[in-house]
Each structure stands twice: as C-alpha cells, then as structure tokens.
Amino acid sequence: MANILVVDDAAFMRTMLKLILMDAGHVVVAEAANGLEAVEVYKRIRPDLVTMDITMPEMDGIAAVKGILSFDPKAKIVMCSAMGQRQMIMESYTAGAKDFLVKPFHKDKVTETIAKIMNS
C-alpha cells in the first residue's frame, strides 16, 4: 500500500478521492489545494505517489509536476482531469506524469491505476 498526497483545489474532490484510496488500503499522508502547496508538501513528506489535479489556482498541475520532478525525478504522479481536457492530459504526460484519472472518479479505475503505477 502507498503513502499518497492528494492535490485538488476542490475539497469535495480531495475527500472523494481520499475515501476511495483509503478503502483500497492506501494512506493519504497529506492534501494540497494548489500546485505551489503540492510542491512544498512533496518536498517535506516525500510520498510514494501524488494524485494531481490539472486546473488549480496559484500554480497549475502541469507546473507542479515539473516542480516535483525537478526535485525528485523518480516521483510517481497521476494527473486528474475532467473529460474535456485532452490537450492538458497530453501536456501532463510530456511534463512527466505516469498516468491520468478522469473525473468524476470511478473506484475501480482509481484502484487499478494506482496499483499499476506503484508496481511499475
């Protein structure tokens, strides 16, 4: 099971994802509401995996991915996006994200994606 940082500017999305992750046996070690906070928290906590929203205030998810990977090139980051953001999803992969989850979250897809990334 993984120690996970959940990043999303919407508290209800963080809560929804946190419940799915905890039900799957993972530990949500921290949460962040924007990319800037995510980079700071990652450096302090060094979680096994990060779930990262794309569209957020302060610093978007793509910039946060780049910030985290410049600090830790082995970081495992899964982007979270609404369906209509295909271009941003592609930018996420280019920035270094390992996979993505589409909102609204589906429990089976979340657990399958996290397991795949943690075992890679």
C-alpha positions in Angstrom: 0.0 0.0 0.0 1.1 3.5 -0.8 1.5 6.8 1.1 -0.3 9.3 -1.1 -0.5 13.1 -1.5 -3.9 14.2 -2.9 -3.8 17.5 -4.7 -7.0 19.3 -5.9 -8.4 22.8 -5.4 -11.9 21.4 -4.7 -12.2 20.0 -1.1 -15.0 17.6 -2.1 -12.9 16.1 -4.8 -10.0 15.6 -2.4 -12.4 13.9 0.0 -14.0 11.7 -2.6 -10.5 10.5 -3.8 -9.2 10.1 -0.3 -12.1 7.8 0.6 -11.5 5.6 -2.5 -7.8 5.4 -1.7 -8.3 4.6 2.0 -10.9 1.9 1.1 -8.2 0.4 -1.1 -5.8 0.3 1.8 -3.7 3.3 0.9 -2.7 6.0 3.4 -3.4 9.6 2.4 -0.5 11.3 4.2 -1.3 14.9 3.1 -3.5 17.0 0.9 -2.8 20.2 -1.0 -5.2 22.7 -2.6 -2.9 24.1 -5.3 0.3 23.3 -7.2 2.5 25.5 -5.1 1.4 23.9 -1.9 1.8 20.4 -3.6 5.5 21.0 -4.4 6.2 22.3 -0.8 4.3 19.3 0.8 6.0 16.8 -1.5 9.5 18.1 -0.6 8.6 17.8 3.1 6.8 14.4 3.1 8.2 12.5 0.1 5.0 10.4 -0.5 5.1 7.3 -2.7 2.6 8.8 -5.1 0.8 12.0 -5.9 -2.7 12.5 -7.4 -2.6 15.9 -9.1 -5.5 18.0 -10.4 -4.6 20.0 -13.6 -6.6 23.2 -13.2 -5.8 25.0 -9.9 -5.0 28.5 -8.7 -1.5 29.7 -7.7 0.2 27.0 -9.8 -1.5 24.6 -12.1 -0.9 20.8 -12.0 1.4 20.7 -15.0 3.8 23.3 -13.5 3.6 21.4 -10.2 4.5 18.1 -11.9 7.6 19.8 -13.3 8.5 21.3 -9.9 8.2 17.9 -8.1 10.1 16.0 -10.8 12.9 18.6 -10.7 13.2 17.8 -7.0 12.7 14.1 -7.3 13.0 12.6 -10.9 11.6 9.3 -9.6 8.3 10.8 -8.3 5.2 9.0 -9.3 2.4 11.4 -10.3 -1.1 10.6 -11.6 -3.0 13.5 -13.1 -6.7 14.0 -12.5 -8.7 15.7 -15.2 -12.2 16.3 -16.4 -13.1 14.6 -19.7 -12.7 17.7 -22.0 -9.1 18.4 -21.2 -7.4 16.1 -23.6 -4.7 18.7 -24.6 -3.8 19.2 -20.9 -3.6 15.5 -20.4 -1.1 15.2 -23.2 0.9 18.1 -21.7 0.8 16.2 -18.4 2.5 13.2 -20.0 5.1 15.4 -21.6 5.8 17.0 -18.2 6.3 13.6 -16.7 3.0 12.3 -15.2 2.8 8.5 -15.2 -1.0 8.2 -15.9 -4.3 10.0 -15.6 -7.6 9.6 -14.0 -10.8 11.1 -15.4 -13.2 13.0 -13.2 -15.7 12.0 -11.8 -13.7 9.3 -10.2 -14.7 5.6 -10.6 -13.4 3.5 -7.7 -12.2 0.5 -9.8 -10.3 2.7 -12.3 -8.6 4.6 -9.4 -7.5 1.5 -7.6 -6.4 -0.2 -10.8 -4.4 2.9 -11.9 -2.7 3.4 -8.5 -1.8 -0.3 -8.3 -0.3 -0.2 -11.9 1.9 2.8 -11.1 3.0 1.5 -7.8 4.1 -1.8 -9.4 5.9 -0.2 -12.3 
